[in-house]
Amino acid sequence: MSGLLSSVAAYTVLFTLLVSTAEHLSRPAALAEALAAHRVLPAPVAVAALAIASEGLLAGAGIVALLLDSGAGLLIAVLVGGAALLGLYAGYGLYLMSTGRTGSCGCSRVELPMTGWVVARASVLAGLALVALFLSGSIVPANRIDASLAVVLLASATFTALLWHLPAAMYEPATAPTEGPTYARSIGMTKGGLPG
C-alpha cells in the first residue's frame, strides 16, 4: 500500500510541475505580469523566469530519476526541491490573501484570481511531495512496465487533472446583485413588484 501511495504522490507532483511548466511556456508573460501587479517581489520578470525554470528542471530531473535504475538520490533531491517550491507558492499565496493583494495568480495562461483554492492546491502538492519523500524507497520506477505502473500512471494523471483545474472549478465570479433594479430585472419583476 505504501508503494501505491508514494508512487501516486510522486508522479502527481511531477506531472503537475510538467503541466505548470507547459502552461507557463505557452504564455510566458502571464506570471511576470501577475507578480508585477502583486507589488511584492522585486524584479518580477527574473522571479517568473526562475520559477518557470525551477518547475521545468524539477519535472525533467524527476522523470529522468524515475527512468534510471540508480536515480534514487536524484529523485530525493527533486522531491525536496518540489516540496520547497510548492511550499513557497502556498506561503506566497497566503501572504497575498492576508494583505488583500489578490490579483491574478499567474498560475497558467488562463487568468484566475489568487484564491484560497490556489493556496490549497499548492499546499496539497507540497504535502504529496513530502509523502513521496518519506516513502521514496517504495516508489514504482517508470522503467518497470507492469500493471502497477499502469495503475500509478492512471491515478496520477487523474489527480493531476483534478488538482490543476481545482482553482478554476471552484472560482465563482461576482454574481448579479441581490437587490435593486438590476436584480428585479434579472428575476423578471416590474416596478410595481409584480412579475413582468
Buried (B, 14 or more C-beta within 10 A) or exposed (E): EEBBBBBBBBBBBBBBBBBBBBBBEEBBEBBBBBBBEBEBEEEBBEBBBEBBEBBBBBBBBBBBBBEBEEBBEBBBBBBBBBBBBBBBBBBBBBBBBEEEEBBBBBBBBEBBBBBBBBBBBBBBBBBBBBBBBEBBEBBBBBEEEEEEBEBBBEBBEEBBBEBBEBBEEBEEEEEEEEEEEEEBEEEEBEEEEEEE
